[in-house]
Amino acid sequence: MNPYPHELSIGDVYFSPLLLVTLLAFIAALLTVTLLNKLKLTRYFYAPAYVFIAIMALYAVLIDALWIQF
């Protein structure tokens, strides 16, 4: 048996934990990319949009593995 819940419930509506992980990863990636823009480090990237997706995927894996496990 898995000790973790398989769904997140808000009221009577059930959500997948992946929805929360994706939302948190998006917010964390947005903050990271904003910081990279302020430090002018994005000019060294060939395709900044792909870097955003890669950072978001990394955050999603880390959040899933370390914080919200499903």
SVG drawing of the C-alpha trace seen along z (x, -y; Angstrom):
<svg xmlns="http://www.w3.org/2000/svg" viewBox="-18 -43 44 45">
<polyline fill="none" stroke="black" stroke-width="0.4" points="0.0,0.0 1.2,-3.5 0.9,-5.8 0.5,-8.8 -2.9,-9.9 -3.5,-9.2 -5.7,-12.3 -5.8,-15.8 -9.3,-16.9 -10.7,-20.4 -14.2,-20.1 -15.8,-17.2 -13.5,-17.6 -10.5,-15.3 -7.4,-16.5 -4.3,-14.6 -1.1,-15.4 0.5,-16.0 -1.6,-19.1 -0.2,-20.6 3.4,-19.6 3.1,-21.2 1.7,-24.4 4.5,-24.6 7.1,-23.8 5.8,-26.5 5.9,-29.1 9.4,-28.1 10.6,-28.1 9.0,-31.5 10.9,-32.9 14.2,-31.3 13.9,-32.7 13.0,-36.1 16.2,-36.0 18.2,-34.9 16.7,-37.8 17.6,-40.3 21.2,-39.0 21.3,-39.1 22.3,-35.5 19.7,-34.5 21.7,-36.1 24.0,-33.1 21.2,-30.7 20.5,-29.8 16.8,-29.2 15.5,-30.6 12.0,-29.1 13.5,-25.6 15.6,-26.5 12.3,-27.5 10.8,-24.2 13.9,-22.3 14.0,-24.2 10.3,-23.5 10.9,-19.8 13.7,-19.7 11.7,-21.4 8.8,-19.0 11.1,-16.0 12.6,-17.5 9.2,-18.5 7.8,-15.1 10.8,-13.2 11.4,-15.2 8.1,-16.9 4.9,-15.7 5.2,-12.0 2.6,-10.2"/>
</svg>
